[in-house]
Amino acid sequence: MNSNVNTKHKASVFSTLFSDPETLRELYSAIEGVDVPKDAIISINTLSDVLFMGQLNDVSFTINDQLVVLIEHQSTINNNIPIRMLMYIGRVYEKIIERERLYQKKLVKIPAPEFIVLYNGVDQFPDYKELRLSDAFMNIKGQLIDSLELAAHVYNINHGRNPQMLEKSKNLDGYSIFIAKIREYRKELSLEESLKAAIKYCIGNDILVQFLKDNSSEVINMLTEEPSMEEIIEIRFQEALEEIREESLEEGLEQGLERGREKTARNLISMGMSINDIARATELPIERISSLVSGTS
């Protein structure tokens, strides 16, 4: 399998849905439990750079030039998001601060940063979790480095989670329902058929109606340009092996590979992949996979 998976950038439904000041006003108000005034000036400064898959971050914007907000949408759990956001905020400040002002004697006032992650993957995750940059710092000579910190606030936006937040944002709630319906239909239909069925359901139930009517073909294109199953398997398998290496370095290679295959199989089971396909992908006996499905392992 090729380990250089999915290096081509594609637009996301999330960043397209939340791409204008009014939807961002509603989104931020819902997340923070505040009412951003209608006369507050929201300026979008989402990064675009050919050096990183065409787009560096999902959404970034300022409110009245006093607050700069970075919002990332994640469908997988990524504990490295604070490091990524550190890189993003530096680039955002480069965009919004005149470079020559940094060499003036007078202190330059800058918008305070806020870092938000919205998670809607299939893996178990709490309603809220804070990820801190300092968790990645190496302990040098027994001293923790505390001269730099960044806190990313991660919210689970899967349908049924954080209901008070979703109730305050019709667009965020609609997005959550839309993704949930795709996953529901995906159990019996192909990906493209599931997308069409989810779009039909949402339009028929007054969910993201105008957005889906205006962008239905683009939405289908965005969501069908996903990694192939082979690429997903490779990602899951490598993640499982890395976790095993960290947990038990004393294990032999063969035992580690076996555990990696079983962990990959569990991940693919949770994704709804058939037993036969999992067996081909992981080279595990069908009987072993069946025991994992039934929980008798």
TIPAVEX-583304 format. One line per 4 residues: their letters; for each residue x, y, z of C-alpha. Coordinates in pm, 1 decimal, padded with zeros to 6 digits. Layout:
<nodes>
a) X,Y,Z; ... .
</nodes>
This chain:
<nodes>
mnsn) 00000.0,00000.0,00000.0; 00110.0,00356.2,-00063.5; 00172.9,00540.1,00263.9; 00155.5,00884.0,00100.9 .
vntk) -00220.2,00901.4,00130.7; -00459.4,01171.0,00016.3; -00215.4,01456.8,-00032.6; -00453.3,01643.5,-00263.1 .
hkas) -00657.3,01913.8,-00096.9; -01032.1,01930.2,-00143.3; -01282.5,02183.5,-00020.8; -01495.2,02074.3,00273.7 .
vfst) -01869.7,02104.4,00319.6; -01807.5,02257.6,00661.4; -01580.7,02539.1,00540.5; -01818.0,02608.4,00250.1 .
lfsd) -02122.8,02623.3,00476.6; -01950.4,02858.9,00720.2; -01792.2,03090.1,00467.2; -01975.8,03419.9,00519.4 .
petl) -01993.2,03663.4,00812.8; -02354.6,03586.2,00907.5; -02310.4,03208.6,00938.7; -01988.2,03268.8,01134.7 .
rely) -02168.4,03514.4,01363.6; -02431.1,03249.1,01437.6; -02169.6,02974.4,01479.7; -01947.0,03168.0,01719.9 .
saie) -02244.5,03288.0,01922.4; -02365.0,02928.9,01964.2; -02025.6,02790.7,02061.6; -01949.6,03062.6,02316.4 .
gvdv) -02305.3,03111.3,02440.7; -02299.4,03483.1,02359.3; -02477.1,03713.3,02117.1; -02235.9,03873.0,01874.4 .
pkda) -02398.7,04209.4,01788.6; -02530.2,04254.8,01437.0; -02309.8,04559.3,01393.0; -01993.1,04370.0,01490.8 .
iisi) -01753.9,04358.2,01195.9; -01653.9,04003.5,01102.8; -01360.6,03982.5,00863.1; -01270.0,03642.9,00718.8 .
ntls) -00897.4,03569.4,00685.9; -00891.8,03194.9,00621.5; -00547.7,03099.0,00495.1; -00474.9,02983.9,00143.9 .
dvlf) -00128.4,02858.9,00057.8; -00006.2,02618.1,-00208.7; 00250.5,02485.2,00035.7; -00013.9,02305.4,00239.8 .
mgql) -00281.2,02129.7,00034.9; -00425.0,02456.8,-00097.9; -00574.0,02562.3,00234.0; -00403.7,02589.9,00569.8 .
ndvs) -00697.6,02612.0,00804.1; -01071.7,02554.2,00782.5; -01201.9,02890.0,00903.8; -01042.7,03197.1,01061.2 .
ftin) -01189.9,03542.3,01114.8; -01166.2,03851.0,01330.3; -01445.3,04016.3,01528.5; -01412.3,04395.7,01542.2 .
dqlv) -01035.6,04348.5,01498.4; -01022.4,04260.8,01869.0; -01055.4,03882.4,01856.0; -00916.0,03640.2,01600.0 .
vlie) -01091.9,03303.6,01592.6; -00957.7,02984.9,01436.1; -01208.4,02702.1,01391.0; -01107.2,02357.5,01271.6 .
hqst) -01348.0,02081.6,01173.6; -01217.2,01731.8,01247.6; -01362.1,01392.1,01162.2; -01073.6,01208.2,01330.9 .
innn) -00922.8,01256.5,01674.7; -00598.2,01449.6,01637.6; -00399.4,01534.1,01948.3; -00157.7,01739.9,01738.5 .
ipir) -00414.0,02008.5,01659.3; -00258.6,02259.5,01906.7; 00071.8,02237.3,01716.1; -00107.6,02291.9,01385.4 .
mlmy) -00303.0,02584.3,01526.4; 00019.5,02741.2,01653.4; 00144.6,02738.5,01294.8; -00186.7,02870.7,01163.3 .
igrv) -00210.4,03164.2,01403.5; 00139.0,03279.5,01311.5; 00037.4,03288.9,00945.4; -00289.4,03466.4,01026.1 .
yeki) -00106.0,03736.3,01221.9; 00127.4,03779.2,00925.3; -00178.6,03855.4,00713.2; -00345.8,04104.0,00945.6 .
iere) -00047.2,04290.4,01093.1; 00156.0,04534.1,00886.2; 00509.2,04400.0,00899.3; 00681.0,04737.1,00937.5 .
rlyq) 00478.4,04812.5,01250.8; 00657.9,04530.9,01432.2; 00980.1,04733.7,01426.3; 00826.5,05041.8,01586.6 .
kklv) 00903.9,05127.9,01947.0; 00537.1,05150.2,02040.3; 00370.6,04823.5,02140.5; 00153.4,04685.7,01860.8 .
kipa) -00187.8,04574.2,01983.5; -00312.1,04254.2,01818.9; -00644.1,04064.3,01826.4; -00653.4,03804.8,02104.7 .
pefi) -00659.9,03449.1,01963.5; -00920.0,03182.6,02027.3; -00886.2,02822.7,01910.2; -01190.7,02602.0,01851.9 .
vlyn) -01216.8,02247.1,01715.1; -01548.5,02090.5,01613.1; -01533.2,01709.9,01606.5; -01786.3,01482.5,01436.3 .
gvdq) -01603.8,01155.3,01380.4; -01722.1,00802.7,01462.1; -01475.0,00735.5,01744.6; -01593.0,00791.0,02101.5 .
fpdy) -01519.0,01141.8,02227.2; -01654.8,01352.3,02516.0; -01877.5,01654.9,02462.9; -01583.4,01879.6,02545.3 .
kelr) -01209.2,01842.6,02587.8; -00923.1,02088.5,02608.4; -00602.2,02007.7,02421.5; -00295.6,02207.1,02525.1 .
lsda) 00023.8,02275.2,02334.0; 00232.3,02218.8,02647.0; 00129.8,01851.1,02646.9; 00364.6,01808.8,02350.3 .
fmni) 00663.6,01974.0,02519.4; 00956.4,01750.8,02608.4; 01061.7,01749.9,02969.7; 01416.3,01887.8,02959.4 .
kgql) 01628.2,01812.4,03268.5; 01315.6,01762.5,03475.3; 01172.9,02107.2,03401.7; 00852.2,02166.6,03211.3 .
idsl) 00866.9,02437.2,02948.2; 00587.2,02687.2,03018.6; 00698.1,02990.5,02819.6; 00443.7,02919.7,02544.3 .
elaa) 00090.5,02785.4,02571.4; -00205.5,02735.2,02340.6; -00537.4,02581.0,02440.8; -00762.6,02429.6,02175.9 .
hvyn) -01124.1,02387.1,02286.1; -01267.0,02072.1,02126.1; -01644.9,02021.4,02105.4; -01824.2,01708.0,01989.5 .
inhg) -02088.4,01816.9,01735.1; -02223.5,01473.8,01645.8; -02603.9,01468.3,01642.9; -02728.6,01438.8,01999.9 .
rnpq) -02412.5,01582.5,02157.0; -02385.7,01934.9,02300.4; -02757.1,01992.3,02229.9; -02766.9,02342.7,02384.2 .
mlek) -02494.4,02458.0,02146.9; -02654.4,02304.9,01839.0; -02994.7,02450.0,01927.3; -02845.6,02798.5,01905.2 .
sknl) -02709.9,02747.4,01553.3; -02951.7,02628.8,01287.6; -02664.9,02577.0,01044.7; -02448.1,02377.0,01284.8 .
dgys) -02743.8,02164.3,01392.8; -02837.0,02107.5,01029.3; -02481.4,02008.1,00944.0; -02480.7,01760.4,01234.6 .
ifia) -02808.2,01603.8,01118.3; -02689.1,01591.6,00755.9; -02372.4,01397.9,00848.8; -02571.9,01165.7,01076.4 .
kire) -02815.4,01084.0,00793.7; -02529.3,01009.8,00554.3; -02388.5,00758.2,00803.7; -02732.1,00606.7,00857.4 .
yrke) -02795.5,00557.5,00485.5; -02436.2,00440.8,00429.6; -02515.8,00115.8,00613.1; -02725.9,00002.4,00316.6 .
lsle) -02641.4,00230.6,00022.6; -02334.1,00334.7,-00171.9; -02166.6,00658.8,-00072.7; -02313.9,00858.7,-00361.6 .
eslk) -02662.6,00715.2,-00304.2; -02630.6,00793.5,00068.0; -02539.3,01153.9,-00007.0; -02833.2,01198.2,-00240.2 .
aaik) -03069.8,01038.6,00011.9; -02937.2,01261.0,00293.6; -02975.7,01573.4,00078.8; -03332.9,01473.9,-00010.2 .
ycig) -03413.8,01406.1,00355.5; -03273.5,01738.6,00474.6; -03447.6,01945.4,00207.1; -03774.0,01765.6,00283.6 .
ndil) -03736.0,01839.2,00654.9; -03634.0,02205.8,00631.4; -03267.5,02137.9,00712.3; -02997.6,02341.9,00531.1 .
vqfl) -03253.0,02382.0,00252.6; -03108.1,02679.5,00065.4; -02747.9,02567.3,00108.7; -02819.8,02217.9,-00024.5 .
kdns) -03036.2,02343.1,-00310.7; -02763.2,02584.4,-00417.6; -02470.0,02348.9,-00363.8; -02598.6,01990.5,-00391.0 .
sevi) -02368.3,01886.6,-00676.1; -02069.2,02054.1,-00509.3; -02151.9,01883.2,-00178.9; -02161.7,01543.3,-00349.4 .
nmlt) -01829.9,01612.9,-00520.7; -01667.2,01726.5,-00196.5; -01777.2,01420.8,-00003.0; -01707.9,01162.4,-00273.5 .
eeps) -01351.1,01285.2,-00322.6; -01251.8,01102.9,-00005.8; -00957.2,00865.2,00050.3; -01001.7,00520.3,-00101.4 .
meei) -01075.5,00229.7,00130.9; -00720.6,00109.7,00073.5; -00588.9,00445.8,00194.1; -00817.4,00444.8,00498.0 .
ieir) -00702.6,00093.8,00588.1; -00339.8,00202.3,00558.1; -00397.3,00500.7,00785.4; -00579.9,00290.9,01046.0 .
fqea) -00319.6,00013.9,01031.0; -00027.0,00252.6,01075.3; -00203.3,00426.5,01366.0; -00264.4,00092.8,01535.6 .
leei) 00098.4,-00014.2,01492.3; 00226.2,00316.5,01629.7; 00009.2,00283.3,01940.6; 00131.4,-00071.8,01992.4 .
rees) 00495.8,00034.5,01962.4; 00439.7,00295.5,02230.4; 00248.6,00061.3,02461.8; 00481.2,-00240.1,02452.6 .
leeg) 00820.6,-00200.3,02289.2; 00932.4,-00531.4,02440.0; 00690.7,-00731.7,02223.5; 00824.1,-00914.9,01924.5 .
leqg) 00747.6,-00792.3,01571.4; 00506.1,-01074.0,01492.5; 00301.8,-01019.6,01808.3; 00292.9,-00646.3,01739.3 .
lerg) 00172.8,-00698.7,01383.6; -00098.9,-00935.5,01504.1; -00226.1,-00680.7,01755.1; -00209.6,-00412.2,01486.7 .
rekt) -00424.7,-00622.5,01255.5; -00681.7,-00680.9,01529.5; -00695.8,-00312.7,01620.7; -00735.5,-00221.2,01254.3 .
arnl) -01013.8,-00479.4,01223.6; -01199.2,-00321.5,01518.1; -01170.3,00022.4,01358.3; -01302.6,-00106.9,01025.4 .
ismg) -01587.3,-00287.9,01201.7; -01689.9,00044.5,01358.8; -01687.7,00197.3,01008.4; -01937.4,-00065.4,00887.7 .
msin) -01701.0,-00257.1,00658.7; -01803.6,-00616.2,00578.2; -01631.1,-00911.1,00748.1; -01501.9,-01046.2,00416.4 .
diar) -01349.5,-00711.0,00317.8; -01190.7,-00674.4,00661.8; -01043.1,-01023.1,00630.4; -00888.2,-00935.7,00294.0 .
atel) -00754.9,-00605.6,00426.5; -00604.9,-00732.3,00751.8; -00521.6,-01092.6,00653.9; -00702.2,-01212.6,00966.2 .
pier) -00916.8,-01530.0,00960.1; -01288.6,-01464.5,00914.9; -01354.0,-01654.2,01237.2; -01131.3,-01415.9,01430.2 .
issl) -01306.7,-01110.4,01284.2; -01647.8,-01262.0,01361.4; -01541.8,-01300.4,01723.8; -01439.1,-00933.9,01730.6 .
vsgt) -01778.8,-00835.8,01586.6; -01966.7,-01040.5,01846.9; -01739.0,-00926.1,02127.6; -01633.6,-01279.5,02223.0 .
s) -01262.3,-01212.7,02175.8 .
</nodes>
